[in-house]
């Protein structure tokens, strides 16, 4: 019985040792969106269906790029919500006359 109690205590201690950092990206649009995730040592692409969300493990923070037009430096338990439109637009300078 002591062995079982010790094992349960060890599992609980490991689970409580540190928070799990995850970033949630919510797609509030009516179309599928694609995001890029930069984890520092690796990168991945995630596709999020219309009205769906995805949870990304980001233990040391990560960069998330999507239709909003820039890289969001996410950390902790951030929640990023997108309606599928760009928040940044690029305009060409007017032609010189």
C-alpha positions, -999 to +999 in steps of 0.1 A: +000+000+000+029+023+008+043+017-027+010+027-044+007+058-022+043+068-031+037+062-068+005+083-068+023+111-049+052+110-074+028+113-104+009+142-088+042+160-080+054+156-116+021+169-129+022+199-107+059+207-113+052+233-139+025+247-161+020+234-196+021+264-219-003+262-249-015+288-273-050+285-287-058+299-322-095+303-329-108+307-364-141+327-362-144+330-400-165+309-423-135+297-443-105+275-435-073+293-425-037+283-424-012+294-398+026+289-394+041+282-360+078+289-353+089+270-322+125+281-324+141+248-333+113+237-356+084+250-376+050+236-386+019+245-405-016+241-391-049+243-410-079+254-389-114+247-402-141+274-402-154+279-367-127+256-352-097+261-330-063+245-325-041+243-294-004+245-299+022+235-273+045+264-268+066+256-237+092+284-245+070+307-265+065+307-302+057+328-332+024+324-349+018+338-384-016+337-401-040+357-422-037+387-398-005+396-417+023+395-391+040+371-366+024+371-332+049+363-305+029+341-282+037+329-247+019+315-217-017+306-224-024+332-251-056+330-272-054+343-307-087+349-325-089+355-363-119+364-385-097+354-415-089+390-426-056+407-425-049+432-398-019+446-418-021+458-454+007+467-476+003+495-501+027+503-529+039+539-528+024+561-555+043+562-588+066+592-593+055+616-619 
